[in-house]
């Protein structure tokens, strides 16, 4: 099925079912926040460690494999999705026709290019889904994009703490980023997600269900199982989502300009009367605010 048809079908499903209840719609305990923080920090340790190893000539597949090895060496056995590495213009997803094209490929990293690393380990049952943008040498286009994203990062908790629906947050970020001269790359994701809920997961006791290959290949089998058993659509921050905002969200604004794509992804805690990032000691904040 062509990507445009897939996206249209997913949008219709999202609009219809986004208000379903979900066990993830709850205020996390201190113990849970500690577990997610540990998982998220391991994920960031992974990408910043592999970043130091990367050299011109590395391929996306090679990089994704090293991230997988690092996480498994640090006790990770389950992933929400497989590690991703996107180099240069690949991080913009221009011209993609199928979701399988998002997978790391044979593209070779050039010294002047920026890149995105995205990993989603599950540690002790807690999901640590993160995205990280960087470059081997200074990249002014990336620096400008990350400066904009860090300003957006300051605004996002305010949006979630307001009366805005998840749908209105999606469209607010879309309109503002385009006005600022950026392309909305996360609109090309499955369900056009700006983010998704995270929660403590358990290994399934029954055989894992199978999704259509173009969607299932985006997630691990464990990820497919988790989203299905949590009803999928209340868990995704889509342009059509009207459900409750309370809970833990992995928020991942992904933008582009020129030949460069850039994003961050980290966990946002949303309670009844406040919203805040789980951790402010994240590498993109320390790197691009200095």
C-alpha positions in Angstrom: 0.0 0.0 0.0 1.5 3.4 -0.9 2.5 5.7 2.0 -0.2 8.3 1.2 -2.9 5.7 1.4 -1.4 4.2 4.6 -1.3 7.7 6.2 -4.9 8.5 5.3 -6.2 5.3 6.8 -4.2 5.9 10.0 -5.6 9.4 10.3 -9.2 8.2 10.0 -8.6 5.6 12.7 -6.9 8.2 15.0 -9.8 10.6 14.7 -12.4 7.9 15.5 -10.7 6.2 18.4 -8.5 8.9 20.1 -10.9 9.3 23.1 -10.7 5.7 24.2 -9.7 5.2 27.8 -6.3 3.8 28.6 -4.5 2.5 31.7 -1.7 4.9 30.8 -3.8 7.9 31.6 -2.6 8.3 35.2 -0.3 10.4 37.2 3.0 8.5 37.7 4.4 7.7 41.1 7.8 8.8 42.3 9.0 5.2 41.8 7.8 5.1 38.2 9.4 8.5 37.4 12.7 7.2 38.8 12.4 4.1 36.6 11.7 6.1 33.5 14.5 8.5 34.3 17.0 5.6 34.6 15.9 4.2 31.2 16.0 7.6 29.5 19.5 8.3 30.8 20.8 5.0 29.6 19.3 5.8 26.2 21.1 9.1 26.1 24.4 7.5 27.4 24.1 5.1 24.4 23.7 7.8 21.7 26.3 10.1 23.1 28.8 7.2 23.5 28.3 6.0 19.9 28.4 9.6 18.7 32.1 9.7 19.9 32.9 6.6 17.9 31.3 7.7 14.6 33.5 8.6 11.7 32.9 9.7 8.1 32.2 6.5 6.1 30.0 4.9 8.7 26.7 3.6 7.5 23.3 4.0 9.1 23.0 0.3 9.5 26.5 0.1 11.1 25.5 2.9 13.6 22.2 1.3 14.5 24.0 -2.0 15.1 26.5 -0.4 17.5 23.6 1.3 19.4 21.9 -2.1 19.7 25.1 -3.7 20.9 25.7 -1.0 23.5 22.2 -1.3 25.0 22.3 -5.1 25.1 25.7 -4.9 26.8 24.1 -2.7 29.4 21.3 -5.2 30.2 18.6 -4.2 27.7 16.7 -7.2 26.3 13.6 -5.5 25.0 13.1 -2.4 22.7 9.9 -0.5 21.9 11.4 0.0 18.4 14.7 -0.9 16.8 17.5 1.7 17.0 17.4 4.2 14.2 20.2 6.3 12.6 19.4 8.9 9.9 22.2 10.7 8.1 22.0 14.0 6.1 19.0 14.5 3.9 17.7 11.0 5.0 16.7 12.7 8.3 14.1 14.7 6.4 12.3 11.7 4.9 11.7 13.5 1.6 10.2 11.4 -1.2 9.5 8.4 1.0 6.7 6.2 -0.4 6.6 3.4 2.2 7.2 3.3 6.0 9.9 0.6 5.4 12.0 3.4 3.9 12.5 4.9 7.3 14.7 2.0 8.4 18.5 2.6 8.6 20.1 1.8 5.3 23.4 1.8 3.5 23.7 5.6 3.4 27.3 6.7 4.3 27.9 9.6 6.7 29.8 12.5 5.3 31.8 14.7 7.6 29.8 17.9 6.9 26.4 16.2 7.5 24.2 16.2 10.6 22.5 13.0 11.8 19.8 11.8 14.1 20.1 8.8 16.5 16.9 7.4 18.0 16.7 4.5 20.5 14.0 3.0 22.7 15.3 0.6 25.2 13.1 -1.0 27.9 15.0 -1.2 31.2 13.4 -3.1 34.1 10.1 -2.6 32.3 10.5 1.2 31.8 10.6 2.7 28.3 13.4 5.2 27.6 12.5 6.4 24.1 14.8 9.3 23.0 16.0 11.1 19.9 19.3 13.0 19.5 20.6 15.3 16.8 24.3 16.0 16.2 27.1 16.3 13.7 30.8 15.4 13.4 31.8 19.0 12.8 30.0 22.3 13.4 26.9 22.5 11.3 25.3 26.0 11.3 22.0 24.7 9.8 21.7 22.1 12.6 22.7 24.7 15.2 19.9 27.1 14.1 17.4 24.3 14.0 18.3 23.1 17.5 18.1 26.6 18.8 14.5 26.8 17.6 13.7 23.4 19.0 15.1 24.4 22.5 12.8 27.4 22.4 9.9 25.1 21.5 11.0 22.8 24.4 10.3 25.7 26.8 6.8 26.2 25.4 5.7 22.5 25.2 5.0 22.1 29.0 3.0 25.3 28.9 0.9 23.9 26.1 0.2 20.7 28.0 -0.7 22.6 31.1 -3.2 24.7 29.3 -6.7 24.0 28.1 -5.4 23.1 24.7 -6.2 19.6 23.4 -3.5 17.3 22.2 -4.7 18.0 18.6 -4.5 21.8 19.2 -0.9 21.3 20.5 0.0 19.4 17.3 -1.4 22.1 15.1 0.1 24.9 17.1 3.6 23.5 16.7 3.0 22.8 13.0 1.8 26.3 12.3 4.5 28.0 14.3 7.4 26.0 12.9 6.3 26.6 9.3 5.9 30.3 10.0 9.5 30.2 11.3 10.7 28.6 8.1 10.9 25.0 9.1 9.3 21.8 7.6 7.3 19.5 9.8 9.0 16.2 9.4 7.1 14.4 12.2 4.0 14.8 10.0 5.5 12.0 7.9 5.7 9.6 10.8 3.1 6.8 11.2 -0.1 8.5 12.4 1.8 11.8 12.0 2.8 11.5 15.7 4.3 14.3 17.6 4.8 11.9 20.5 3.4 8.9 22.3 2.8 7.7 25.8 5.3 5.7 27.7 4.5 3.3 30.5 5.8 0.2 32.3 5.6 -2.8 30.1 5.5 -6.5 30.7 6.5 -9.4 28.5 3.5 -11.0 26.9 2.5 -14.4 28.0 0.8 -15.2 24.7 2.1 -15.2 21.1 2.6 -11.6 19.8 0.0 -10.3 17.4 1.1 -9.5 13.9 0.6 -6.1 12.3 0.8 -5.2 8.6 4.5 -5.3 7.6 4.8 -1.6 6.8 3.7 -0.7 10.4 5.1 -3.7 12.4 8.5 -3.2 10.8 8.6 0.3 12.5 8.3 -1.3 15.9 9.7 -4.3 17.5 7.3 -7.2 18.1 7.3 -6.1 21.8 6.4 -2.6 20.7 3.6 -3.9 18.5 2.2 -5.9 21.3 2.4 -3.0 23.8 0.6 -0.6 21.5 -2.1 -3.1 20.6 -2.8 -4.0 24.2 -3.0 -0.3 25.2 -5.4 0.2 22.3 -2.8 2.2 20.3 -4.7 5.4 19.6 -5.1 6.9 23.1 -1.3 6.5 23.3 -0.4 8.7 20.3 -0.2 12.5 20.1 -1.6 12.9 16.6 -3.2 15.8 14.7 -6.6 14.3 15.5 -6.2 13.4 19.2 -8.8 14.8 21.6 -8.2 12.5 24.6 -6.9 13.1 28.1 -3.3 14.6 28.3 -2.5 13.2 31.8 0.4 10.7 31.9 3.9 10.3 30.6 4.7 11.3 27.0 7.8 10.8 24.8 7.5 14.1 22.8 9.5 14.2 19.6 9.2 17.4 17.5 11.1 16.6 14.2 11.7 19.5 11.8 13.8 20.2 8.8 15.3 23.0 6.8 17.3 22.8 3.6 19.0 19.4 3.5 19.0 19.0 7.3 16.6 17.2 9.6 16.7 17.6 13.4 14.7 16.5 16.4 14.8 15.8 20.1 12.8 13.3 22.0 12.4 13.0 25.7 9.8 12.3 28.4 7.3 14.9 29.5 5.3 14.4 32.7 1.8 15.7 32.6 -0.2 15.9 35.8 -3.6 17.6 36.4 -2.3 21.0 37.2 1.3 21.0 35.8 3.6 19.6 33.1 7.3 19.3 33.2 10.2 17.5 31.5 11.3 14.4 33.4 15.0 15.5 33.3 16.6 18.9 32.4 20.1 17.3 32.4 19.6 16.0 28.8 22.5 16.3 26.3 20.8 18.5 23.7 20.0 21.1 26.4 23.5 21.1 27.7 25.1 21.0 24.2 23.0 23.7 22.4 22.4 26.1 25.3 26.1 26.6 25.9 
